[in-house]
Each structure stands twice: as structure tokens, then as C-alpha cells.
Amino acid sequence: MGGRAMRYALPACSALYARELVETEGDIPGRRIYFGRVTEELPEISEPEFNFRSCRLLAWAVKRFGDGLGEFISRYGRDRVAVVLGASNTGVDEAQGFIDESLSRTGADAARFPDAFRFAMLELGAPADYLAQAAGVTGPAYTISTACSSSAKAFPAARRLMEAGFCDAAIVGGVDGRCRFAMNGFHALGALAQGRCRPLAEDRDGICLGEGVALFLMERSGTGDGRTVHFAGAGESSDAYHATAPDPEGRGAEAAMRMALADAGCGPDAVDYINLHGTGTVANDDMEMKAVSRVFGERLPATESTKSMTGHCLGAAGAVEAAICWERLRRGDASCALSNSFAFGGSNASIVLAV
């Protein structure tokens, strides 16, 4: 493959697959839904401002790197390693619990927030701040929040930091924990599936939500050895068609895919696996397949949506699905993968990973 003179290696990935799509009740009044729940026991965090589920997912993922993370940081220096995350919910769910608790109090304690509550847990920068602290790095650290494309955008954002000379390497990925506020928001939009989500199926009727985390170590590299997975290219567009509905013709999605392929220096024929955004709503899947068909024509590579297994992880979706691509490439199931992430407001991102 051609493309940029310098490619970006993803030598390690820490992803959370210990999860199950289970039927739950109580999160939405009078409604049972399927949710992609993380089943691992997550560590508690001693600092109250970081002790919410998204940061606890990050703590678990950092441990999965093992000694490799320390070696990675030592190679570049802690001040030359950045953190770029995608997220959307932060500590909203925990804050809702604290608010409910305070509203239930009477007398002198009426409306007083519990001692464990910190406004900082609602800040979008909190997950990136925590990850930098947990990893022991002091380079640039920030969170991108563009709804469902957030963590796909983290990859080109980290590359821009390296190209600008602000860092030499980065910890890149996404995280979002369970959030009842988001569940009820999608319910209000009429976007939730009645049962399990069925992306691309003729009888699809909506999405199932989920939670998750995926982190990558990212560094500059040469052309590769046929085994290392590389971030090869990205395309980003903003069609701003509607606040929540996608452009029915998928013009912004098509633009993002074409830009990603051009950035990677390859044509559609080089791609042998596509991980679709594939939410399971009628509108999203229809527009995405129109766009994919225009880009790839009659030669459609292996194509799937994995949200039927993980649920839609919102701000973490792009990174979780990039991790699935990473695993396929490492196993030799594919040599070049395209992953799509499309969000509210027409915020679109496609990334290309390759060996």
C-alpha cells in the first residue's frame, strides 16, 4: 500500500470483550431492552472525581496492557506520550444516582449532594485525565466527543499531534459506560429495537445500546513487516444534514470512506473487510449500504456489523470496532480493513487499518 510516507503502528490493543447482550428492565420506565453489558469485575478508583464506570473501564483496560505499557512509555519518555480518547457519557449515570439520592432527602439534609459526588466527574476531559494519570504520562491529553464517531476520530487526532511535534507516541481509544440518560434519550427518539438488534436485516427495527472500552498504543513506524497492524488512513466529513437523522443518500458517509482510502493510498480493491457502523435502524443501514455500494461497486468485500454482538457503545463504538478489525488483521483473516463510524449531526469518520 502507498499513502503517507510515515505509517502509524498499533503494536498493542487492550479491548474488553467480556460482555453479553442481555435483556434488562428498570432503566427505562415500563420498558425492557437489550443492553451490551460488561461482565468483568472492574476496579474501584480511590479518587472520587474519577470513580465512575467509564474510568473504571479504563483502569481495567490499562491493566490488560501489562508490562508492555511501561516499556512503551520508557521508549519515548512520559512527557512525549499523549492520550486521545473518544467518549460521550463520562460520569452522567453516577451523577444521576447522586441527584436521585439528594432529592429523596428531607429536613436539614434536603437536596444536599452525597459526599462522593464531584462535579468533575461530569467533565468530558475526565476520562482522558484519568487515563493519563493511570498510565503515568504527561503529554497532551484530551477527550473527543462527537457522539458515535468520537473514538474513530481519536486516531487521526493522535496522528496530527505526532505530525505537529507535540508527541512521539500516543494511547488512543474510546470508552463509554452504562448511562440511563442516554438509554432514555434513544427511547424518546423511537430508535431502540423491540428485541435484539438486527443490523442490515429486512425486519430491523432499531438499536441496542452497550458499554465498552478499547485502547491502542500508537507510534510511528516504517512500511511494516506483514504482521504489525497499522493505522493507515482516515477520512472525516460533516454533512450536518440533520440533528439526529442521517442523510438518506449517505453523501457524508461516502465522502469519509473515499477520503480514508485516499489517505491510506489504496483503492477499494485493497480492502478485504468492512466493519459497518450498522446500527440496526432502517435509516442508518439503508444510507450506509447505498454509500458502500457507490464506493465499492460490485466487488463488495466481507462486510458485517458487529453491533448485534456488542450493542452500540456510543462514544466507544469506533475504538471497539477498530479493535475487532485489529484482531481480524492479527489473525490473518484480512490484510486491509475499513471501519465506519457515523454520528448525530452528520459527524462521519472512516478509518483504514492494515498489515
DOKEKOL-983256 format. One record per residue (C-alpha): residue number from 0; x negated, y negated, z. Coordinates in nm, 3 decimals. Layout:
N
BAMI num       u       v       w
BAMI NUM       X       Y       Z
...
//
This chain:
355
BAMI num       u       v       w
BAMI   0   0.000   0.000   0.000
BAMI   1  -0.110  -0.353  -0.063
BAMI   2   0.024  -0.657   0.115
BAMI   3  -0.167  -0.868   0.364
BAMI   4  -0.542  -0.832   0.384
BAMI   5  -0.511  -0.750   0.753
BAMI   6  -0.265  -0.490   0.877
BAMI   7  -0.149  -0.454   1.237
BAMI   8  -0.184  -0.120   1.409
BAMI   9   0.068   0.016   1.658
BAMI  10  -0.155   0.274   1.828
BAMI  11   0.082   0.343   2.118
BAMI  12   0.453   0.327   2.183
BAMI  13   0.640   0.365   2.510
BAMI  14   1.006   0.435   2.440
BAMI  15   1.296   0.553   2.651
BAMI  16   1.487   0.844   2.502
BAMI  17   1.610   1.000   2.831
BAMI  18   1.964   0.883   2.771
BAMI  19   2.308   1.012   2.685
BAMI  20   2.618   0.869   2.522
BAMI  21   2.877   0.921   2.795
BAMI  22   3.238   0.821   2.850
BAMI  23   3.272   0.566   3.128
BAMI  24   3.553   0.371   3.292
BAMI  25   3.576   0.067   3.516
BAMI  26   3.353  -0.164   3.312
BAMI  27   3.645  -0.287   3.102
BAMI  28   3.982  -0.310   3.283
BAMI  29   4.217  -0.038   3.162
BAMI  30   3.975   0.097   2.902
BAMI  31   3.742   0.398   2.878
BAMI  32   3.441   0.356   2.650
BAMI  33   3.134   0.549   2.543
BAMI  34   2.803   0.397   2.652
BAMI  35   2.440   0.492   2.584
BAMI  36   2.326   0.525   2.944
BAMI  37   1.963   0.563   3.055
BAMI  38   1.941   0.867   3.283
BAMI  39   1.584   0.822   3.415
BAMI  40   1.536   0.710   3.774
BAMI  41   1.399   0.359   3.748
BAMI  42   1.154   0.200   3.993
BAMI  43   1.263  -0.079   4.225
BAMI  44   1.078  -0.411   4.197
BAMI  45   0.976  -0.593   4.513
BAMI  46   1.018  -0.949   4.375
BAMI  47   1.392  -1.037   4.390
BAMI  48   1.376  -1.255   4.077
BAMI  49   1.267  -0.950   3.874
BAMI  50   1.466  -0.676   4.045
BAMI  51   1.730  -0.633   3.775
BAMI  52   1.786  -0.346   3.537
BAMI  53   1.606  -0.485   3.232
BAMI  54   1.287  -0.544   3.430
BAMI  55   1.320  -0.203   3.595
BAMI  56   1.337  -0.050   3.246
BAMI  57   1.020  -0.241   3.160
BAMI  58   0.849  -0.113   3.476
BAMI  59   0.931   0.243   3.372
BAMI  60   0.801   0.186   3.019
BAMI  61   0.473   0.032   3.139
BAMI  62   0.404   0.343   3.346
BAMI  63   0.454   0.555   3.037
BAMI  64   0.152   0.392   2.874
BAMI  65  -0.071   0.537   3.146
BAMI  66  -0.443   0.461   3.130
BAMI  67  -0.411   0.364   2.764
BAMI  68  -0.269   0.024   2.854
BAMI  69  -0.566  -0.062   3.078
BAMI  70  -0.811   0.044   2.809
BAMI  71  -0.624  -0.163   2.552
BAMI  72  -0.634  -0.476   2.770
BAMI  73  -1.001  -0.423   2.860
BAMI  74  -1.088  -0.411   2.492
BAMI  75  -0.958  -0.763   2.434
BAMI  76  -0.953  -0.933   2.775
BAMI  77  -0.638  -1.003   2.974
BAMI  78  -0.623  -1.365   2.853
BAMI  79  -0.625  -1.256   2.487
BAMI  80  -0.327  -1.019   2.508
BAMI  81   0.018  -1.169   2.450
BAMI  82   0.366  -1.044   2.540
BAMI  83   0.651  -1.088   2.290
BAMI  84   0.986  -0.934   2.381
BAMI  85   1.337  -0.934   2.242
BAMI  86   1.624  -0.937   2.493
BAMI  87   1.971  -1.081   2.536
BAMI  88   2.119  -0.994   2.877
BAMI  89   1.843  -1.035   3.142
BAMI  90   1.996  -1.011   3.491
BAMI  91   2.351  -1.106   3.394
BAMI  92   2.505  -0.783   3.524
BAMI  93   2.340  -0.811   3.866
BAMI  94   2.436  -1.179   3.888
BAMI  95   2.797  -1.084   3.817
BAMI  96   2.783  -0.842   4.109
BAMI  97   2.642  -1.111   4.337
BAMI  98   2.911  -1.356   4.226
BAMI  99   3.185  -1.099   4.292
BAMI 100   3.038  -1.037   4.638
BAMI 101   3.021  -1.407   4.724
BAMI 102   3.380  -1.466   4.611
BAMI 103   3.502  -1.185   4.835
BAMI 104   3.366  -1.351   5.150
BAMI 105   3.572  -1.559   5.388
BAMI 106   3.506  -1.802   5.668
BAMI 107   3.163  -1.960   5.711
BAMI 108   3.009  -1.725   5.452
BAMI 109   3.266  -1.805   5.183
BAMI 110   3.109  -1.843   4.836
BAMI 111   2.755  -1.802   4.977
BAMI 112   2.536  -1.604   4.740
BAMI 113   2.364  -1.292   4.879
BAMI 114   2.003  -1.336   4.982
BAMI 115   1.888  -1.107   4.697
BAMI 116   2.026  -1.338   4.429
BAMI 117   1.782  -1.558   4.234
BAMI 118   1.882  -1.792   3.953
BAMI 119   1.552  -1.696   3.784
BAMI 120   1.692  -1.352   3.701
BAMI 121   1.922  -1.524   3.450
BAMI 122   1.636  -1.691   3.262
BAMI 123   1.565  -1.545   2.919
BAMI 124   1.194  -1.573   2.989
BAMI 125   1.215  -1.349   3.297
BAMI 126   1.161  -1.012   3.119
BAMI 127   0.850  -1.139   2.939
BAMI 128   0.718  -1.298   3.258
BAMI 129   0.767  -0.973   3.445
BAMI 130   0.605  -0.761   3.173
BAMI 131   0.300  -0.990   3.163
BAMI 132   0.269  -0.961   3.542
BAMI 133   0.319  -0.583   3.542
BAMI 134   0.066  -0.533   3.263
BAMI 135  -0.182  -0.781   3.410
BAMI 136  -0.216  -1.004   3.103
BAMI 137  -0.227  -1.382   3.090
BAMI 138  -0.191  -1.458   2.719
BAMI 139   0.120  -1.622   2.574
BAMI 140   0.440  -1.454   2.698
BAMI 141   0.793  -1.526   2.584
BAMI 142   1.129  -1.372   2.503
BAMI 143   1.314  -1.400   2.173
BAMI 144   1.693  -1.397   2.196
BAMI 145   1.875  -1.382   1.862
BAMI 146   2.131  -1.120   1.969
BAMI 147   2.091  -0.787   1.788
BAMI 148   1.786  -0.889   1.581
BAMI 149   1.587  -1.010   1.884
BAMI 150   1.329  -0.734   1.920
BAMI 151   1.284  -0.678   1.545
BAMI 152   1.177  -1.042   1.530
BAMI 153   0.921  -0.979   1.806
BAMI 154   0.689  -0.800   1.560
BAMI 155   0.637  -1.085   1.311
BAMI 156   0.633  -1.333   1.601
BAMI 157   0.342  -1.147   1.762
BAMI 158   0.163  -1.134   1.429
BAMI 159   0.197  -1.512   1.394
BAMI 160   0.037  -1.559   1.736
BAMI 161  -0.261  -1.349   1.626
BAMI 162  -0.293  -1.524   1.292
BAMI 163  -0.286  -1.862   1.466
BAMI 164  -0.566  -1.753   1.700
BAMI 165  -0.365  -1.764   2.024
BAMI 166  -0.434  -1.398   2.100
BAMI 167  -0.609  -1.091   1.963
BAMI 168  -0.350  -0.828   2.059
BAMI 169  -0.001  -0.805   2.199
BAMI 170   0.251  -0.595   2.386
BAMI 171   0.559  -0.610   2.165
BAMI 172   0.909  -0.469   2.202
BAMI 173   1.254  -0.517   2.344
BAMI 174   1.472  -0.441   2.644
BAMI 175   1.834  -0.474   2.747
BAMI 176   2.005  -0.312   3.045
BAMI 177   2.372  -0.237   3.103
BAMI 178   2.583  -0.552   3.106
BAMI 179   2.957  -0.559   3.172
BAMI 180   2.983  -0.916   3.044
BAMI 181   2.859  -0.803   2.701
BAMI 182   3.089  -0.499   2.703
BAMI 183   3.393  -0.716   2.767
BAMI 184   3.280  -0.966   2.504
BAMI 185   3.270  -0.698   2.234
BAMI 186   3.603  -0.565   2.362
BAMI 187   3.753  -0.913   2.321
BAMI 188   3.629  -0.916   1.960
BAMI 189   3.800  -0.583   1.897
BAMI 190   3.464  -0.436   1.796
BAMI 191   3.442  -0.134   2.031
BAMI 192   3.506   0.216   1.899
BAMI 193   3.801   0.407   2.038
BAMI 194   3.577   0.711   2.093
BAMI 195   3.221   0.787   1.990
BAMI 196   3.093   0.550   1.723
BAMI 197   3.062   0.697   1.373
BAMI 198   2.834   0.473   1.160
BAMI 199   2.899   0.499   0.785
BAMI 200   3.191   0.740   0.832
BAMI 201   3.509   0.663   0.640
BAMI 202   3.704   0.663   0.966
BAMI 203   3.459   0.445   1.161
BAMI 204   3.631   0.201   1.394
BAMI 205   3.364   0.015   1.591
BAMI 206   3.051   0.028   1.801
BAMI 207   2.938   0.196   2.120
BAMI 208   2.701  -0.009   2.332
BAMI 209   2.388   0.118   2.506
BAMI 210   2.083   0.015   2.704
BAMI 211   1.718   0.083   2.633
BAMI 212   1.357  -0.026   2.614
BAMI 213   1.075   0.024   2.367
BAMI 214   0.725  -0.125   2.391
BAMI 215   0.436  -0.112   2.146
BAMI 216   0.070  -0.204   2.168
BAMI 217  -0.017  -0.413   1.863
BAMI 218  -0.360  -0.505   1.732
BAMI 219  -0.535  -0.598   1.411
BAMI 220  -0.660  -0.310   1.201
BAMI 221  -0.804  -0.221   0.865
BAMI 222  -0.630  -0.018   0.599
BAMI 223  -0.565   0.278   0.830
BAMI 224  -0.668   0.641   0.844
BAMI 225  -0.342   0.804   0.737
BAMI 226  -0.247   0.877   1.098
BAMI 227  -0.216   0.539   1.272
BAMI 228   0.123   0.371   1.244
BAMI 229   0.102   0.012   1.123
BAMI 230   0.334  -0.285   1.128
BAMI 231   0.310  -0.357   0.756
BAMI 232   0.562  -0.633   0.691
BAMI 233   0.873  -0.823   0.794
BAMI 234   1.148  -1.026   0.641
BAMI 235   1.369  -1.273   0.827
BAMI 236   1.671  -1.464   0.698
BAMI 237   1.950  -1.673   0.846
BAMI 238   2.261  -1.680   0.630
BAMI 239   2.478  -1.845   0.901
BAMI 240   2.787  -1.703   0.729
BAMI 241   2.998  -1.682   1.047
BAMI 242   2.952  -1.684   1.424
BAMI 243   3.028  -1.312   1.457
BAMI 244   3.125  -1.166   1.118
BAMI 245   2.862  -1.063   0.859
BAMI 246   2.859  -1.194   0.503
BAMI 247   3.076  -0.934   0.324
BAMI 248   2.828  -0.916   0.035
BAMI 249   2.523  -0.882   0.262
BAMI 250   2.320  -1.151   0.087
BAMI 251   2.121  -1.239   0.400
BAMI 252   2.057  -0.870   0.473
BAMI 253   1.936  -0.819   0.116
BAMI 254   1.704  -1.119   0.141
BAMI 255   1.550  -0.986   0.464
BAMI 256   1.483  -0.643   0.311
BAMI 257   1.330  -0.787  -0.006
BAMI 258   1.106  -1.021   0.196
BAMI 259   0.993  -0.733   0.420
BAMI 260   0.895  -0.520   0.120
BAMI 261   0.713  -0.811  -0.043
BAMI 262   0.534  -0.890   0.282
BAMI 263   0.422  -0.527   0.305
BAMI 264   0.302  -0.536  -0.053
BAMI 265   0.518  -0.245  -0.165
BAMI 266   0.823  -0.181  -0.375
BAMI 267   1.141   0.006  -0.283
BAMI 268   0.996   0.328  -0.426
BAMI 269   0.735   0.338  -0.147
BAMI 270   0.998   0.363   0.128
BAMI 271   1.099   0.718   0.220
BAMI 272   1.306   0.648   0.534
BAMI 273   1.554   0.372   0.626
BAMI 274   1.690   0.320   0.975
BAMI 275   2.001   0.114   0.917
BAMI 276   2.146  -0.145   1.150
BAMI 277   2.454   0.076   1.110
BAMI 278   2.673  -0.038   1.398
BAMI 279   2.982   0.160   1.303
BAMI 280   3.210  -0.138   1.235
BAMI 281   3.383  -0.143   0.899
BAMI 282   3.246  -0.487   0.807
BAMI 283   2.881  -0.428   0.907
BAMI 284   2.835  -0.088   0.745
BAMI 285   3.009  -0.197   0.426
BAMI 286   2.795  -0.507   0.374
BAMI 287   2.472  -0.328   0.470
BAMI 288   2.522  -0.046   0.221
BAMI 289   2.602  -0.299  -0.053
BAMI 290   2.272  -0.473   0.023
BAMI 291   2.075  -0.147   0.046
BAMI 292   2.220  -0.032  -0.286
BAMI 293   2.113  -0.352  -0.459
BAMI 294   1.758  -0.328  -0.320
BAMI 295   1.701   0.044  -0.373
BAMI 296   1.929   0.120  -0.666
BAMI 297   1.998   0.485  -0.742
BAMI 298   1.681   0.602  -0.566
BAMI 299   1.804   0.591  -0.207
BAMI 300   1.554   0.735   0.044
BAMI 301   1.653   0.928   0.356
BAMI 302   1.891   0.688   0.530
BAMI 303   2.063   0.702   0.867
BAMI 304   2.193   0.504   1.162
BAMI 305   2.076   0.635   1.499
BAMI 306   2.323   0.424   1.699
BAMI 307   2.553   0.726   1.705
BAMI 308   2.300   0.878   1.947
BAMI 309   2.165   0.576   2.135
BAMI 310   2.454   0.334   2.127
BAMI 311   2.389  -0.024   2.022
BAMI 312   2.115  -0.154   2.253
BAMI 313   2.173  -0.519   2.154
BAMI 314   1.853  -0.718   2.211
BAMI 315   1.653  -0.395   2.241
BAMI 316   1.802  -0.232   1.930
BAMI 317   1.532  -0.344   1.685
BAMI 318   1.249  -0.212   1.903
BAMI 319   1.428   0.113   1.993
BAMI 320   1.490   0.185   1.624
BAMI 321   1.133   0.086   1.536
BAMI 322   1.025   0.345   1.796
BAMI 323   1.234   0.607   1.617
BAMI 324   1.062   0.511   1.290
BAMI 325   0.724   0.526   1.470
BAMI 326   0.799   0.880   1.588
BAMI 327   0.901   0.992   1.239
BAMI 328   0.585   0.847   1.088
BAMI 329   0.364   1.005   1.354
BAMI 330   0.522   1.345   1.293
BAMI 331   0.467   1.318   0.919
BAMI 332   0.839   1.307   0.834
BAMI 333   0.782   0.985   0.638
BAMI 334   0.497   0.762   0.524
BAMI 335   0.681   0.430   0.498
BAMI 336   0.990   0.329   0.697
BAMI 337   1.221   0.029   0.676
BAMI 338   1.424  -0.069   0.983
BAMI 339   1.713  -0.318   0.966
BAMI 340   1.848  -0.540   1.244
BAMI 341   2.130  -0.785   1.173
BAMI 342   2.285  -1.015   1.432
BAMI 343   2.562  -1.261   1.510
BAMI 344   2.527  -1.590   1.325
BAMI 345   2.359  -1.418   1.029
BAMI 346   2.024  -1.376   1.205
BAMI 347   1.871  -1.095   0.998
BAMI 348   1.542  -0.908   1.027
BAMI 349   1.391  -0.611   0.847
BAMI 350   1.053  -0.460   0.930
BAMI 351   0.832  -0.210   0.749
BAMI 352   0.621   0.045   0.936
BAMI 353   0.378   0.270   0.751
BAMI 354   0.088   0.510   0.796
//
